Amino acid sequence: MAIIDVDGHIIEPEEMFADLPKEFYPRRPIPVYLPRDTARGDFNGCWIIEGQTFPSLSRQGHTVFYIPKDHRSINRDVSVVSQTLADVDARLADLDRFQIDIQVLFPTMFLASVAEDVKLEGALFGAYNTYLANACAKSKGRLRWVALVPFRDGEAALKEMRRVKELGAAGIFSMGMVWDRTLADPAFLPIYAQAAELDLPICVHLGWASPKVTSLFGDGQSFFCSAIIPVMWGFTYVMAAGLLSRFPKLRVGFLETGSAWVPYAIQQLRRRVKPPSVVRRESVNPPLASGIDREHYRDPEELFRSGGAFVNCEGDEDFDYLVRYLGEDALMCSSDFPHGDASAEENYVTHWRERADVSERFKEKVLGSNAARFFNL
């Protein structure tokens, strides 16, 4: 059985943007490093993009993530060249250390919405995709990557999706919102249609997707409130809009937010979409459910059990509860390597293999076979 880590990360290096088109190169992300005796402490690095800092140096609009060669990055027990994929063999050695056969890679810088200019965003995404494709091509199939596409520029997004499919992308990245737009925005429907056609799953990942939402928070609670919670919004809009029945070949996964929230979210949708059998006889019209596409809506539990919806679970969750609501075939797990936040569990393979509370069949599904179906590996 191949062990598939569905959520690893690259720490983007400055070199990623060396070949930006001439008109965008002067606007490339520039890393800046602060003294360690500032209020930022070991979080002493940031990118400057369009006059703003990422992660934010301001208390309001708080974000936090690694950049290469900041103090936290340098002092981790994993080399910078493994973090950035400058040395693919170094990353593969790390995977061997954690008993991982295949790792699917997600961004770090782009876990925030960093370029309001849609054309600049598209150029940065293109540079990212090219760098990941070149690095992963050296891994003999052990490193796979999820591509970034500019959802707000529909024509460019479709063109980039065709390009990344040729380059070997395993999926399409999204966060729970696209700036100030939900995942059910009608303008995104051609993207979902092409994702289904190209057999590229949509991967809805944790991240500070909406600058407006992020600006509300001025402390560490921003991680939960404006990076995790939007994935739940994304789930609600994907399900309420019936995207998986509109596009039957489409697969959507929800990553790095755990999975205990999913049964609750399903329950909330069910309360708003009551089947005809429970409508009172004296009612002239069925109850309204604002935002629900009744023509295409299907119960989310059915979608998890039938292979359309997947979720990235964490090792300390209640799996009896989850399986009761979602079945065994939609749950996947990951390391979050080389990040060090609350979702990180680098030795998760060992922990799962040592578990006595779940069957060997279930372990095989969660450690690899479910992910193989989701990413078509």
LUMNUMI-754710 format. One record per residue (C-alpha): residue number from 1; x, z, y. Coordinates in nm, 3 decimals, decimal comma. Each point is the difference from the previous one (the first is absolute). Layout:
# LUMNUMI-754710
+-----+---------+---------+---------+
!   i !      c1 !      c3 !      c2 !
+-----+---------+---------+---------+
! NUM !       X !       Z !       Y !
...
+-----+---------+---------+---------+
//
This chain:
# LUMNUMI-754710
+-----+---------+---------+---------+
!   i !      c1 !      c3 !      c2 !
+-----+---------+---------+---------+
!   1 !   0,000 !   0,000 !   0,000 !
!   2 !   0,136 !  -0,098 !   0,342 !
!   3 !  -0,012 !   0,280 !   0,257 !
!   4 !  -0,132 !  -0,147 !   0,327 !
!   5 !   0,040 !   0,195 !   0,320 !
!   6 !  -0,279 !  -0,137 !   0,217 !
!   7 !   0,129 !   0,142 !   0,329 !
!   8 !   0,367 !   0,000 !   0,088 !
!   9 !   0,135 !  -0,076 !   0,346 !
!  10 !   0,272 !  -0,178 !   0,191 !
!  11 !   0,152 !   0,156 !   0,310 !
!  12 !   0,029 !  -0,313 !   0,213 !
!  13 !   0,353 !  -0,078 !   0,125 !
!  14 !   0,082 !  -0,156 !   0,336 !
!  15 !   0,138 !  -0,303 !  -0,186 !
!  16 !  -0,353 !  -0,086 !  -0,116 !
!  17 !  -0,068 !  -0,151 !   0,342 !
!  18 !   0,325 !  -0,191 !   0,047 !
!  19 !  -0,162 !  -0,338 !  -0,060 !
!  20 !  -0,312 !   0,036 !   0,209 !
!  21 !  -0,099 !  -0,322 !   0,180 !
!  22 !   0,180 !  -0,043 !   0,332 !
!  23 !  -0,304 !   0,086 !   0,212 !
!  24 !  -0,046 !   0,336 !  -0,178 !
!  25 !   0,360 !   0,107 !  -0,060 !
!  26 !   0,040 !   0,166 !   0,343 !
!  27 !  -0,310 !   0,207 !  -0,083 !
!  28 !   0,125 !   0,115 !  -0,340 !
!  29 !  -0,021 !   0,369 !  -0,101 !
!  30 !   0,305 !   0,195 !   0,121 !
!  31 !   0,103 !   0,330 !  -0,165 !
!  32 !   0,087 !   0,293 !   0,227 !
!  33 !   0,148 !   0,334 !  -0,106 !
!  34 !  -0,037 !   0,330 !   0,184 !
!  35 !   0,223 !   0,308 !  -0,007 !
!  36 !  -0,112 !   0,238 !  -0,274 !
!  37 !  -0,044 !   0,289 !   0,246 !
!  38 !  -0,312 !  -0,153 !   0,155 !
!  39 !  -0,352 !   0,108 !  -0,094 !
!  40 !   0,005 !  -0,278 !  -0,261 !
!  41 !   0,273 !   0,170 !  -0,203 !
!  42 !   0,090 !  -0,200 !  -0,311 !
!  43 !  -0,276 !  -0,250 !   0,084 !
!  44 !   0,251 !  -0,141 !   0,244 !
!  45 !  -0,054 !  -0,374 !  -0,036 !
!  46 !  -0,265 !  -0,241 !   0,122 !
!  47 !  -0,063 !  -0,368 !   0,055 !
!  48 !  -0,068 !  -0,140 !   0,345 !
!  49 !  -0,260 !  -0,275 !  -0,024 !
!  50 !  -0,166 !  -0,145 !   0,309 !
!  51 !   0,103 !   0,304 !   0,205 !
!  52 !  -0,146 !   0,253 !  -0,243 !
!  53 !   0,170 !   0,226 !  -0,252 !
!  54 !  -0,081 !   0,005 !  -0,374 !
!  55 !  -0,027 !   0,263 !  -0,128 !
!  56 !  -0,141 !   0,133 !   0,323 !
!  57 !   0,219 !   0,223 !   0,215 !
!  58 !  -0,310 !   0,121 !   0,182 !
!  59 !  -0,193 !   0,303 !  -0,118 !
!  60 !  -0,324 !  -0,190 !   0,045 !
!  61 !  -0,044 !  -0,283 !  -0,245 !
!  62 !   0,229 !   0,174 !  -0,248 !
!  63 !   0,146 !  -0,212 !  -0,282 !
!  64 !   0,289 !   0,072 !  -0,233 !
!  65 !   0,205 !  -0,213 !  -0,238 !
!  66 !   0,359 !  -0,081 !  -0,090 !
!  67 !   0,225 !  -0,254 !   0,162 !
!  68 !   0,341 !  -0,097 !  -0,143 !
!  69 !   0,295 !   0,219 !   0,090 !
!  70 !  -0,195 !   0,277 !   0,170 !
!  71 !   0,115 !   0,344 !  -0,108 !
!  72 !  -0,269 !   0,043 !  -0,264 !
!  73 !   0,074 !  -0,339 !  -0,149 !
!  74 !   0,375 !   0,054 !  -0,017 !
!  75 !  -0,030 !   0,345 !  -0,156 !
!  76 !  -0,243 !  -0,090 !  -0,278 !
!  77 !   0,120 !  -0,011 !  -0,360 !
!  78 !  -0,054 !  -0,376 !  -0,002 !
!  79 !   0,235 !  -0,244 !   0,168 !
!  80 !  -0,098 !  -0,182 !   0,317 !
!  81 !   0,072 !  -0,333 !  -0,171 !
!  82 !  -0,255 !   0,088 !  -0,268 !
!  83 !  -0,254 !   0,099 !   0,264 !
!  84 !   0,042 !  -0,330 !   0,186 !
!  85 !   0,055 !  -0,218 !  -0,310 !
!  86 !   0,333 !  -0,112 !   0,146 !
!  87 !   0,131 !   0,077 !  -0,349 !
!  88 !  -0,268 !  -0,087 !  -0,255 !
!  89 !   0,211 !   0,131 !  -0,288 !
!  90 !   0,006 !   0,340 !   0,169 !
!  91 !  -0,382 !   0,003 !   0,013 !
!  92 !  -0,020 !  -0,106 !  -0,365 !
!  93 !   0,232 !   0,286 !  -0,093 !
!  94 !  -0,237 !   0,237 !   0,178 !
!  95 !  -0,291 !  -0,145 !  -0,196 !
!  96 !   0,193 !   0,059 !  -0,322 !
!  97 !   0,056 !   0,360 !   0,107 !
!  98 !  -0,378 !   0,047 !   0,027 !
!  99 !  -0,087 !  -0,203 !  -0,314 !
! 100 !  -0,181 !  -0,269 !   0,202 !
! 101 !   0,001 !  -0,356 !  -0,133 !
! 102 !  -0,177 !  -0,178 !   0,289 !
! 103 !  -0,056 !   0,119 !   0,356 !
! 104 !  -0,240 !  -0,159 !   0,249 !
! 105 !   0,131 !   0,028 !   0,355 !
! 106 !  -0,186 !   0,080 !   0,321 !
! 107 !   0,126 !   0,022 !   0,359 !
! 108 !   0,097 !   0,300 !   0,210 !
! 109 !   0,022 !  -0,126 !   0,360 !
! 110 !  -0,323 !  -0,191 !  -0,048 !
! 111 !  -0,193 !   0,309 !  -0,106 !
! 112 !  -0,083 !   0,002 !   0,370 !
! 113 !  -0,146 !  -0,282 !   0,208 !
! 114 !   0,309 !  -0,084 !   0,202 !
! 115 !  -0,060 !  -0,332 !   0,177 !
! 116 !  -0,316 !  -0,055 !   0,202 !
! 117 !   0,108 !  -0,361 !   0,065 !
! 118 !  -0,144 !  -0,182 !  -0,302 !
! 119 !   0,267 !  -0,273 !   0,003 !
! 120 !   0,282 !   0,253 !   0,009 !
! 121 !  -0,167 !   0,193 !  -0,281 !
! 122 !  -0,016 !  -0,316 !  -0,207 !
! 123 !   0,369 !  -0,070 !   0,059 !
! 124 !   0,101 !   0,354 !  -0,098 !
! 125 !  -0,218 !  -0,019 !  -0,312 !
! 126 !   0,157 !  -0,334 !  -0,094 !
! 127 !   0,350 !   0,146 !   0,035 !
! 128 !  -0,101 !   0,296 !  -0,215 !
! 129 !  -0,143 !  -0,222 !  -0,271 !
! 130 !   0,308 !  -0,222 !  -0,011 !
! 131 !   0,235 !   0,299 !  -0,024 !
! 132 !  -0,205 !   0,160 !  -0,280 !
! 133 !  -0,026 !  -0,326 !  -0,191 !
! 134 !   0,377 !  -0,052 !   0,013 !
! 135 !   0,078 !   0,357 !  -0,102 !
! 136 !  -0,252 !   0,014 !  -0,283 !
! 137 !   0,122 !  -0,334 !  -0,137 !
! 138 !   0,327 !   0,179 !  -0,087 !
! 139 !  -0,175 !   0,267 !  -0,208 !
! 140 !  -0,083 !  -0,207 !  -0,312 !
! 141 !  -0,369 !   0,079 !   0,041 !
! 142 !   0,034 !   0,377 !   0,040 !
! 143 !  -0,076 !   0,006 !   0,372 !
! 144 !  -0,325 !  -0,152 !   0,123 !
! 145 !  -0,140 !   0,004 !   0,352 !
! 146 !  -0,325 !  -0,002 !   0,191 !
! 147 !  -0,007 !  -0,245 !   0,289 !
! 148 !  -0,101 !   0,057 !   0,362 !
! 149 !  -0,232 !  -0,255 !   0,160 !
! 150 !  -0,138 !  -0,006 !   0,356 !
! 151 !  -0,370 !   0,064 !  -0,065 !
! 152 !  -0,079 !  -0,046 !   0,372 !
! 153 !   0,128 !  -0,360 !  -0,007 !
! 154 !  -0,211 !  -0,155 !  -0,275 !
! 155 !   0,170 !  -0,340 !  -0,017 !
! 156 !   0,349 !   0,152 !  -0,002 !
! 157 !  -0,109 !   0,257 !  -0,260 !
! 158 !  -0,121 !  -0,266 !  -0,241 !
! 159 !   0,318 !  -0,203 !   0,046 !
! 160 !   0,219 !   0,306 !  -0,060 !
! 161 !  -0,200 !   0,094 !  -0,310 !
! 162 !   0,073 !  -0,339 !  -0,153 !
! 163 !   0,368 !   0,039 !   0,086 !
! 164 !   0,037 !   0,351 !  -0,145 !
! 165 !  -0,178 !  -0,103 !  -0,318 !
! 166 !   0,271 !  -0,261 !  -0,050 !
! 167 !   0,264 !   0,264 !   0,079 !
! 168 !  -0,135 !   0,230 !  -0,271 !
! 169 !  -0,204 !   0,262 !   0,185 !
! 170 !  -0,202 !   0,235 !  -0,221 !
! 171 !  -0,274 !   0,078 !   0,252 !
! 172 !  -0,111 !   0,011 !   0,363 !
! 173 !   0,051 !   0,312 !   0,210 !
! 174 !  -0,260 !   0,155 !   0,225 !
! 175 !  -0,073 !   0,338 !   0,148 !
! 176 !  -0,344 !   0,154 !   0,028 !
! 177 !  -0,064 !  -0,178 !   0,329 !
! 178 !   0,155 !  -0,298 !   0,174 !
! 179 !   0,066 !   0,141 !   0,345 !
! 180 !  -0,356 !   0,059 !   0,131 !
! 181 !  -0,173 !  -0,212 !  -0,265 !
! 182 !  -0,142 !   0,105 !  -0,336 !
! 183 !   0,087 !  -0,167 !  -0,328 !
! 184 !  -0,354 !  -0,142 !  -0,012 !
! 185 !   0,051 !  -0,204 !   0,317 !
! 186 !  -0,148 !  -0,345 !  -0,072 !
! 187 !   0,314 !  -0,164 !   0,137 !
! 188 !   0,191 !   0,136 !  -0,301 !
! 189 !  -0,224 !  -0,158 !  -0,263 !
! 190 !   0,215 !  -0,316 !  -0,033 !
! 191 !   0,300 !   0,225 !  -0,068 !
! 192 !  -0,183 !   0,174 !  -0,284 !
! 193 !  -0,118 !  -0,333 !  -0,136 !
! 194 !   0,354 !  -0,135 !  -0,008 !
! 195 !   0,135 !   0,324 !  -0,147 !
! 196 !  -0,245 !  -0,043 !  -0,287 !
! 197 !   0,096 !  -0,365 !  -0,042 !
! 198 !   0,372 !   0,079 !   0,002 !
! 199 !  -0,045 !   0,302 !  -0,232 !
! 200 !   0,155 !   0,235 !   0,257 !
! 201 !  -0,164 !   0,346 !   0,008 !
! 202 !  -0,068 !   0,168 !   0,334 !
! 203 !   0,194 !   0,327 !   0,020 !
! 204 !  -0,155 !   0,245 !   0,247 !
! 205 !   0,281 !   0,246 !   0,071 !
! 206 !   0,040 !   0,315 !   0,203 !
! 207 !   0,111 !  -0,065 !   0,357 !
! 208 !  -0,060 !   0,052 !   0,371 !
! 209 !  -0,210 !  -0,314 !   0,020 !
! 210 !  -0,191 !   0,057 !   0,323 !
! 211 !   0,199 !   0,095 !   0,311 !
! 212 !  -0,325 !   0,115 !   0,163 !
! 213 !  -0,064 !   0,245 !  -0,283 !
! 214 !   0,362 !   0,115 !  -0,020 !
! 215 !   0,004 !   0,072 !   0,373 !
! 216 !  -0,256 !   0,276 !  -0,055 !
! 217 !   0,246 !   0,220 !  -0,188 !
! 218 !   0,298 !   0,185 !   0,139 !
! 219 !   0,144 !   0,185 !  -0,297 !
! 220 !   0,079 !  -0,030 !  -0,368 !
! 221 !  -0,368 !  -0,022 !  -0,093 !
! 222 !   0,026 !  -0,363 !   0,106 !
! 223 !   0,136 !  -0,077 !  -0,346 !
! 224 !  -0,328 !   0,097 !  -0,162 !
! 225 !  -0,240 !  -0,085 !   0,280 !
! 226 !   0,131 !  -0,339 !   0,110 !
! 227 !   0,207 !  -0,123 !  -0,297 !
! 228 !  -0,192 !   0,123 !  -0,308 !
! 229 !  -0,361 !   0,014 !   0,118 !
! 230 !  -0,009 !  -0,370 !   0,107 !
! 231 !   0,051 !  -0,100 !  -0,365 !
! 232 !  -0,331 !   0,174 !  -0,072 !
! 233 !  -0,156 !  -0,198 !   0,285 !
! 234 !   0,144 !  -0,315 !  -0,155 !
! 235 !  -0,154 !   0,091 !  -0,335 !
! 236 !  -0,340 !   0,058 !   0,159 !
! 237 !   0,000 !  -0,335 !   0,181 !
! 238 !   0,131 !  -0,196 !  -0,300 !
! 239 !  -0,270 !   0,145 !  -0,222 !
! 240 !  -0,285 !  -0,006 !   0,253 !
! 241 !   0,070 !  -0,365 !   0,084 !
! 242 !   0,000 !  -0,097 !  -0,368 !
! 243 !   0,335 !  -0,176 !   0,028 !
! 244 !   0,071 !   0,025 !  -0,372 !
! 245 !  -0,327 !  -0,169 !  -0,094 !
! 246 !   0,033 !  -0,262 !   0,274 !
! 247 !   0,337 !  -0,089 !  -0,155 !
! 248 !  -0,024 !   0,085 !  -0,372 !
! 249 !   0,367 !  -0,077 !  -0,068 !
! 250 !   0,121 !   0,230 !   0,278 !
! 251 !   0,166 !   0,332 !  -0,086 !
! 252 !   0,043 !   0,283 !   0,253 !
! 253 !   0,212 !   0,312 !  -0,043 !
! 254 !   0,021 !   0,315 !   0,211 !
! 255 !   0,348 !   0,153 !   0,011 !
! 256 !   0,186 !   0,317 !   0,099 !
! 257 !  -0,303 !   0,208 !   0,086 !
! 258 !  -0,066 !   0,154 !  -0,340 !
! 259 !  -0,330 !  -0,070 !  -0,172 !
! 260 !  -0,201 !   0,324 !   0,004 !
! 261 !  -0,186 !  -0,125 !   0,307 !
! 262 !  -0,136 !  -0,310 !  -0,173 !
! 263 !  -0,289 !   0,165 !  -0,190 !
! 264 !  -0,108 !   0,169 !   0,323 !
! 265 !   0,010 !  -0,332 !   0,187 !
! 266 !  -0,202 !  -0,162 !  -0,278 !
! 267 !  -0,257 !   0,278 !   0,022 !
! 268 !  -0,036 !  -0,054 !   0,374 !
! 269 !  -0,059 !  -0,373 !  -0,050 !
! 270 !  -0,258 !   0,067 !  -0,272 !
! 271 !  -0,194 !   0,227 !   0,232 !
! 272 !  -0,031 !  -0,288 !   0,245 !
! 273 !  -0,083 !  -0,262 !  -0,261 !
! 274 !  -0,289 !   0,136 !  -0,199 !
! 275 !  -0,123 !  -0,222 !  -0,282 !
! 276 !  -0,360 !  -0,124 !   0,023 !
! 277 !  -0,108 !   0,240 !  -0,276 !
! 278 !   0,047 !   0,300 !   0,229 !
! 279 !  -0,177 !  -0,146 !   0,303 !
! 280 !  -0,326 !   0,186 !   0,053 !
! 281 !  -0,306 !  -0,204 !  -0,096 !
! 282 !  -0,162 !   0,049 !   0,339 !
! 283 !   0,302 !  -0,147 !   0,181 !
! 284 !  -0,072 !  -0,339 !   0,153 !
! 285 !   0,372 !  -0,084 !   0,031 !
! 286 !   0,302 !   0,132 !  -0,193 !
! 287 !   0,219 !   0,249 !   0,184 !
! 288 !   0,248 !  -0,156 !   0,240 !
! 289 !   0,370 !   0,022 !  -0,080 !
! 290 !   0,193 !  -0,101 !   0,307 !
! 291 !   0,306 !  -0,205 !  -0,076 !
! 292 !  -0,090 !  -0,069 !  -0,364 !
! 293 !  -0,017 !  -0,360 !  -0,115 !
! 294 !  -0,280 !   0,038 !  -0,253 !
! 295 !   0,041 !  -0,354 !  -0,130 !
! 296 !   0,360 !   0,051 !  -0,108 !
! 297 !   0,028 !   0,377 !  -0,043 !
! 298 !   0,087 !   0,128 !  -0,345 !
! 299 !   0,048 !   0,359 !  -0,102 !
! 300 !   0,372 !   0,084 !   0,044 !
! 301 !   0,019 !   0,173 !  -0,338 !
! 302 !  -0,091 !  -0,329 !  -0,164 !
! 303 !   0,280 !  -0,173 !   0,193 !
! 304 !   0,259 !   0,257 !  -0,106 !
! 305 !  -0,106 !  -0,031 !  -0,362 !
! 306 !  -0,012 !  -0,380 !  -0,001 !
! 307 !   0,344 !  -0,072 !   0,148 !
! 308 !  -0,078 !  -0,081 !   0,362 !
! 309 !   0,098 !   0,331 !   0,162 !
! 310 !   0,305 !   0,220 !  -0,068 !
! 311 !   0,142 !   0,318 !   0,150 !
! 312 !   0,342 !   0,165 !   0,006 !
! 313 !  -0,036 !   0,355 !  -0,135 !
! 314 !   0,237 !   0,296 !   0,028 !
! 315 !   0,119 !   0,219 !  -0,284 !
! 316 !  -0,168 !   0,325 !   0,103 !
! 317 !  -0,355 !  -0,135 !   0,015 !
! 318 !  -0,293 !   0,085 !  -0,227 !
! 319 !   0,001 !  -0,289 !  -0,245 !
! 320 !  -0,302 !   0,110 !  -0,199 !
! 321 !  -0,195 !  -0,021 !   0,325 !
! 322 !   0,149 !  -0,335 !   0,099 !
! 323 !  -0,052 !  -0,165 !  -0,338 !
! 324 !  -0,362 !   0,115 !  -0,003 !
! 325 !  -0,064 !  -0,193 !   0,322 !
! 326 !   0,252 !  -0,287 !  -0,017 !
! 327 !   0,090 !  -0,052 !  -0,363 !
! 328 !   0,355 !  -0,029 !  -0,135 !
! 329 !   0,079 !  -0,357 !   0,103 !
! 330 !   0,021 !   0,030 !   0,380 !
! 331 !   0,256 !   0,280 !   0,043 !
! 332 !   0,366 !  -0,074 !   0,079 !
! 333 !   0,289 !   0,224 !   0,103 !
! 334 !   0,319 !  -0,027 !   0,203 !
! 335 !   0,316 !   0,162 !   0,132 !
! 336 !  -0,018 !  -0,079 !   0,375 !
! 337 !   0,382 !  -0,030 !  -0,033 !
! 338 !   0,204 !   0,024 !   0,221 !
! 339 !  -0,243 !   0,174 !   0,237 !
! 340 !  -0,010 !   0,379 !   0,001 !
! 341 !  -0,353 !   0,081 !   0,115 !
! 342 !  -0,277 !   0,185 !  -0,184 !
! 343 !  -0,079 !  -0,303 !  -0,219 !
! 344 !   0,355 !  -0,031 !  -0,134 !
! 345 !   0,054 !   0,076 !  -0,369 !
! 346 !   0,320 !  -0,167 !  -0,106 !
! 347 !   0,002 !   0,151 !  -0,351 !
! 348 !  -0,365 !  -0,077 !  -0,065 !
! 349 !   0,075 !  -0,189 !  -0,323 !
! 350 !   0,160 !   0,306 !  -0,160 !
! 351 !  -0,286 !   0,221 !   0,116 !
! 352 !  -0,261 !  -0,237 !  -0,145 !
! 353 !   0,180 !  -0,032 !  -0,333 !
! 354 !   0,015 !   0,378 !  -0,033 !
! 355 !  -0,372 !   0,049 !   0,065 !
! 356 !  -0,205 !   0,141 !  -0,286 !
! 357 !  -0,339 !  -0,011 !   0,176 !
! 358 !  -0,054 !  -0,378 !  -0,022 !
! 359 !   0,018 !  -0,248 !  -0,286 !
! 360 !   0,292 !  -0,231 !  -0,066 !
! 361 !  -0,235 !  -0,295 !   0,053 !
! 362 !  -0,090 !   0,127 !   0,346 !
! 363 !   0,367 !   0,056 !   0,087 !
! 364 !   0,077 !  -0,360 !  -0,094 !
! 365 !  -0,277 !  -0,127 !   0,225 !
! 366 !   0,095 !   0,209 !   0,301 !
! 367 !   0,374 !  -0,058 !  -0,036 !
! 368 !  -0,013 !  -0,375 !  -0,041 !
! 369 !  -0,279 !  -0,203 !  -0,153 !
! 370 !  -0,255 !   0,056 !   0,280 !
! 371 !   0,258 !  -0,101 !   0,261 !
! 372 !   0,094 !  -0,306 !  -0,206 !
! 373 !  -0,364 !  -0,114 !   0,019 !
! 374 !  -0,032 !   0,079 !   0,372 !
! 375 !   0,315 !  -0,189 !   0,102 !
! 376 !  -0,023 !  -0,252 !  -0,286 !
! 377 !   0,355 !   0,081 !  -0,111 !
+-----+---------+---------+---------+
//
